[in-house]
Amino acid sequence: MAEIVGQWTTLAEAEKLTQSVLMQGIVETVIEEGEILPMMPVKQLSGKSLLYNRENSFNAEDGADFYDIGEQIPWVGDQAGTQVEASLKRIARQSALDNFIALTYNNINDYRAIKAQDVAKKVTRFAEHMTLYGDTTFGGVKQFDGLHALSAEFESSTAVASIVGDEVNIDNGNAVVALSTLRFMLDSVKADKKGRDQVVILMPKIIGRRFDAAYQEAGFVRSNVTIDMANLNIGAKEIGGRIMFFDGVPIIRSTYLQAEQANTGDGSDARALYSSGTRNYSIFILRFGALEDGGLEMLFGDPAAQPNQFLPFARTPFDKLENYDAGGERLVSYMAPALGAGYSLARLWDVVDGAITP
C-alpha cells in the first residue's frame, strides 16, 4: 500500500520544504576527572627557568661527634647540595576561523566563542596529560618533565619486596596494590611531619573502583582473605558528592592516568601508554606546596605580560590572518612542574587491576 503524505509523493519530497532545528552550543562528551593543575600551587617566573639547590642526604651519626675536655674540635666543611633547574616550556594551540563560514552562514552559534572554548579545552587537557607523562630526556627537549619523569630522575626504582627506608620510586612488579605499600609511601612523603592537608593519593579510576569495592563490600565474608578496612572511609567533597580517604588522605581518581605499558619509564625510556600485553597502572602520592618548603608546584611564565595581571594561559584573538580569508584564536602557556624535595612525590608503578590486599 502506498504511503499517504499529503500532496507530496514521498516523505523525502515533503522534507524539501522544511528544515531541522539547530540547538545552540556543543554537547560535551569528553569529560575528565581528577585534574591536578587546579590543586597545584603556582609560582610566577620572570625568567626562562628556575634554579634551586636541594640538600644532599647525610647520616645522623655523621652530623657531629663527642669531644673530651681539652680535645681539639676540628673544623669541617662538608655541606653539599644538588642544583636543580626547572625550565619553562611553551604549550600552544591556534585555530583559524574561516570568514566564509562566519559571514555567509546564518548561525545561531557564536563561531568565535565555540572555537575559543575548543582551543582552551584541548590546551588544558594536553597540559594535564603532560604533567603526568612529559619527559624531557626521552620525549624531546621541547617537553617538560612530568610526574613519571621527575620520579625516575630523582631516584632509581626499588622493587616493592625490597623497600626498607624512604624509597619513593617503587616498582610494584606487575602485581595488585597492597595497602601496606601505600602506608609506606605516606611515610616516605613525610605526611605526618609536613602535614596531610596538602597530600593526595592520585590513582586511575579502574584502581579506585577496587578501593570502592574493598570499602563497600568489607562486610561480606570472603574465603580467601580477611581484611580490616578501618583505614578506608568515605567523606563529602567541598562541592558535594563523595570522596574516599585512606588513612585520612583523599584519594583522587583521575581519568588522565591511563593504562600503561609494563616495564617502561624506569630511567631508560619514557613511561609509555598501553600498547600490548597486560595493562599496567601507576599510583602517585603528592605533597603540594612551595618549592622553598620542598613541595610540588607549577611554574608559570606570563605570556600575556599585562601589568599587574598574571595570566598563566593567554588568549590572543586575531581578526585577520595574513594570506588567509580568516581570523583566528590562539592560546599559549609557559609552564613546567617543579619538585622541591624528592619526598614530595612518591610513585608506585606497574600495578595491575585486581582486588587490593592488606
N, C-alpha and C positions, 0 to 999 in steps of 0.2 A: 504494500500500500504506500502511495506517495505521501511524503511528509507535508503537512499544511503549514505554511509560514507566511500567511497573509498574501500580499500581492507579489511577493518575490518567489522565484522558483526554488531557491535553496537558502539555507542559513548563511552561507558564505556571501550571497548577494545582499542579504539583509544587513550583514555586518559592515558592508561598504559604506553605509550611511550613518554609522555610529563610531564611537571611539572608546577606548579604555580610560579609566580614571587613574591618573598617576598620583601615588601617595608621596607626600613631601618627605625628603630626607632619605637616609640609608638605614636599613635594618641591620643592626650589629650582630654578627655571627662569630667573629673572632674575639673571644672573651678569655682573658688570662686572669690568674690569681697568684698571689704570693710575690708581688713586686717588692724588691728591697730598696730601690732607689728612693722612694718616699721616706724610708726609715733611716737612711744613712745621713749622719751629719755632714755638713758641707764646709769646705774651706776654699775661699776665692784666692786665686793666684794672679799676680800681675806679670809673671814671667812664664817661660815655656815649661818649667819643671820645678820640682821642689826637692831639695837635698836635706836629708836629716840623718842623724847618727844614732844607731842602735847600740845599746850597751851589750858588750860581749858577756857571755855567761862565765861564772867562776865558782869554784867550790867554796863552801862556807868555811871549811877548815884552812883554806889558804888566805882568808881575809885579814888575819892578824896573827899574833903569836904571844906567848908568855915570856916575860923577861924578869930576871932576878935583880936583887939590889946591886947597883953599880954596874950592871951589864949594859954594854953599849947597844942602843937600839938602832938598827940600820935604816937608812933612807931607802925607800922603794919607789919605783916609778913604773908600775905595771898596768896602769889604766889603759884600756884599748877599746875601740868601738868599731862598728861596721857602718860605713856610709852607704846610704840607700838613696837612689834617685827615682822619683815618680814623675814621668813625663806626660804632659797633656797630649792627647790625640784628638784629631778632628773627626767628628761624626756629622755627616751631612746628607741631605736629600733635597732635590729640587724637581718640580714637576711643572710642565707647561700647561697653560690654559688657552686652548685654541679659540681665536676670535670668531671663527666661523660658527662654532657651537654657541659661544656666548652671545653673539649678536643676531643670529638668524633663527634660533630655536626659542619658541615661546615657552620657557621652562619655569615651573613653579619653584624649582630649587635654586638656591644661591650657589652658582657654579664655583665661585672662588672660595666660599666658605666650605663647601664639600671637599675641594682639593686641599685646603689648608688643614682640615681635620684628618684627611687621609695621610698627608705627609707627616703630621705630628704623631699619629698613631704608629706609623711604620718606623719613625726615628726612635721613639721611646721604647718600642718593643725590641728594636735592634740593640739599643743601649742596655736594656735589661739582660738580653741574651749574652752580650759580650762581657758584661760584668761577671758572668759565670764562666764563660768559655773562651774569652780573649786570651791570646798567647803571643807575646812579642817575639819570643825565641823561635817557636815552631809554626806560628800562624802568619808571621810577617811583621816587619818593623812599623807598619802603619797602625797596627793594633796596640791596645794597652793590655796589660796582664789582668786577667780576671781572677776569680777566687781559686780555680783549679791551679792556674799557673803560679799565683802568689804562694800557695801552699807548697807546691813542688819545689819552688825556688828557695823557700825558707829552710826546708828540712827534707832530707831523704826519707822515703817511706819506711815504715816498720810494719811487719806482719802483725795482725791482731793478736796472734798467740804469743807474741814476743814483747808486747808493750809492758813496761815496768816503771817508767818515770813520768815525764810530762810530754810524751810524744803527741804531736798534733797533726801528723800526716800518716794515716793508718790505712793499710791495705786489708780489707775485710776478706780477701781470698775467695770471692765468689760464693759467699755464704749469706744467710739471713742475718738481720741485725739483732744484736743482743743488748738488752737494757744495761748490762754491766759495762759494755763498751761506751754507751752514752754517758754513764756516770763517770767513767774515766775521762772522757773528753771534757765534761763540765769542770772537772778538777784541773785539766790542762789549760783551760782558758781562764783560770783564776776567777771563776764565777763568784765564789764567796769572798775573796779578797777585794776584787774590784767592784762587786755589786752585781746583782742579777737584773737590775732594772733595764739594762741595755743589752742583755743577752737573749738571743733567739736561736731556736733549732730550725734549720731550713731543710726540708726534705720534699721529694716528689710526691704527688698525690697518691700514687699507687702504694708507696710505703706508708703514707699517712693513713690510708684505709686499713692497713694491718694494725696500726695503733688503735684506731676506732674499734676494730673487732676485738682486740685484747681487752679494751675497757668495757665495751658493751656486752661482751659475752663472758666476762670474768666469773659470773655466777654459774655458768654451765660446767658440768663435770666432764673433763676430758681425760681419757685413759692414759694418754701419752705424756702428760705434763701437768704439774700443779704450780700455779703462779699466783703470787700475791701482787695485785695491780694497784696497791695503795698509792704509789707514786704517780700514777696516771689519773688525771682528773680533768673535767671539762668546766670551763667558765664562760663568761659572756665577753664579747668584744665591746670596744668603746661605742661602736655604732650599731650594736645589736648583733644577733647571730651568736654562734658558739665558737670556742677555740679550745683546743686541748693543750694541757700543760704536762710536762714531765719534770718532776722534782721542782715545781714552781717556775719552770722556764717555758714560755709559749712555743708551741710547735707551729711553724708557718708552712703551710702546704703550697708548694709552688708548681705551677704548670710550666715554668721556664726551665726547671730541672727535668731533663728529658732522659729517655733510655739511652744508655751509653755503651760504647764498645769496651769489652773487658780488656784489662791489662794495657790501657793507654793512659797517658797523662802522668807518667811517673818519672819525668826528667829526661826522657829520650824522645818524646813526641807530645803533641797536644792531646788533651782529653777529647776523644772523638765521640760523636754521636753514634748511636747504634747502626750497624750495617749488617751483621750476621752473627749466628751463634746465639748464646744466651744473653738476654737483655740484662744489663747491669745498671746500677744507680749509685748516686752519691748523696751523702748527708753532710751538712755543714753545721757547725755551731759557731756563731758570730757574736763578737762583742763590739758593738758600735761605740764610738767615742772619738774625742780629739786625738790627733796623732801625738801630741805632746803627752797624752796620758796613755799612749800605747794602743789606742783604739783603731778601728777600721772606719775610714770616712772616704767621701768622694771629693776629689779636687775638681774645680771648675775654673776655666778662664771666663772672660766676659766677651763673647763675640759681638755683642751689641755696642759695648763701650759707651753706654749712656751715663752722663754724670749723675752720681748719687742713685743709680738704679742698676742693680745687678740682675742680669738675665742669663741664667745658665743655658737656656735654649733660646736662640734668637731667630725670630721670623723676619724674612725680608720679602715683601711683595714687589713684583715687577709689573709695571703697566705695559711695557713694550719690550720684546726680545729682539735683538739685532738679527736680521736675516730670517726672522720667523714672523708670521702673522699671528702673534700670540703674546700673552702675558705670562706670568709665572709666579710660583710660590717656592721659597727656599727656607729650610730650617737647618740651623747649624748649632753644634755644641762642641766646646773644647773641654774634655773631661778625662779623668782617669781615677780608678780606685787606688787608695794608698793604705798600706798596712803598717801601723806604727810598730808594734811588737808582735812577734810571731805567735804569742799565746792568745791573741785576739781572733785567730782563725784556726779552727780545727776541722779537718776533713776526714771523712770515712768513705772510702770508695770501693768499688767492686762489691756492692751489696746486691743481692738477688731478692726477688719478690718471694715472700714466704712468711709464715706465722712467726712473729717475734719471739725471742727466747729470753729467759732471765739473764 
